Amino acid sequence: MNLAKKINVCRICKSKKLYHFLDLGKQPIPNGFLKKEQLILKENFFKLACFFCRSCGLVQLTHVVSPALMFKNYAYIPSGAKMMLNNFSNLAYQANHQIKLSKSSLCVDIGSNDGSLLKFFKAFEAKVLGIDPAQNLADVAIKAGIPTEVMMFNEKTADRIIKSHGKADIITATNVVAHIDNLHSLLKGILKLLKNGGIFITEFPYLLDLVAKNQFDTIYHEHLSYFSLKPWLKLISGYGFEIAAAQRLQIHGGSIRLTHRRRRLKHISRVVKYLVDLEARQGLHSAQGFEDFSKRIFNLKDQLRAALKNLKDQGKRVVGLGAPAKGNVLTSFFNIGVETLDYIVDSTPLKHGLFSPGKHIPIFPESRLLEDRPDYGLILAWNFSDEIIKKHEKFKKIGGKFIIPIPEVRII
Ligand SMILES: [Zn+2]
């Protein structure tokens, strides 16, 4: 079975002028937490590196790992985080402002997860429909009263949805387009499913934030594409869409929310033009910009490793705080294992007793921090740094210190 395929042409524009950068070597799938009995088995490692398309500007992984392998054990991640729910509530409120929702309106969410976004649309009395390939997530959504179809969304399944549910007034796709290999089939499906006058809203981590804040650890196998607006505009304009509104968001280290309509205007909106200019200044439209980014990440690796070595030389004990997928990218690529981190604490009970992929660092409940009193906590879930520091105030009071690795190494 072919577990990974190499990309030869750009996913958006089909160009072969692809510039190779940020080679992180072979890495395990970062969501593949291991049980104790699995530690002796051979782990799959897959190439992790990026291409920058010199033609349209899309950043994409050089290899696509088989989705069956990546999402086989897709851990149910409750979207309970308050920040996420606030964001969804805000999205639904804005959408209702643009298209007055009524009992006859249909809102379709692609990659609907446990249905938490659609609950907000349902509150506006609209009909809702979730689309998600994960049966376990769909079950949770259906139980909560959110009708959900278990399928991948594409041009073909769009036809089936239209037959059984009709066309949509609003289509949403949050944190899912980066996972989709065939973006053209996605757009064709959306074009079919959306009513004339309907809106398509998407959110994804914004490449501008990723590069400006050195967030290299959000680059991993599940995320096939990293979008700036330049290539995204190229993709959507091919299907007659325009960006009616663009809004930068704090979530996931920096995301962007884009509202699309069928094209009516000939000019690009001022906000979009401003952001595209900003991207160019940040170096997102040139190979050199990504070469510089790559250099910064390798420097960061040296800095963090040196800082940790210094602490270990002084006999200090260090543990990891938070076990998100990105934390596993960081420890794997920076080659930080159990010789440095005694263990990782995490608030998700599902992860307790498991081991991180690659480095096999054990994961414990957060209560261990106060019982065990290590000297330093390396914050692996840096996008929640403030919350983590607040949550572990007692650890700080007893002399515990925090190491924040990104965008630069800081000790607090
Ligand atoms: Zn391209």
Boltz pocket constraint, residues with backbone or C-beta under 6 A from the ligand:
constraints:
  - pocket:
      binder: B
      contacts: [[A, 10], [A, 11], [A, 12], [A, 13], [A, 14], [A, 15], [A, 53], [A, 54], [A, 55], [A, 56], [A, 57], [A, 58]]
      max_distance: 6.0
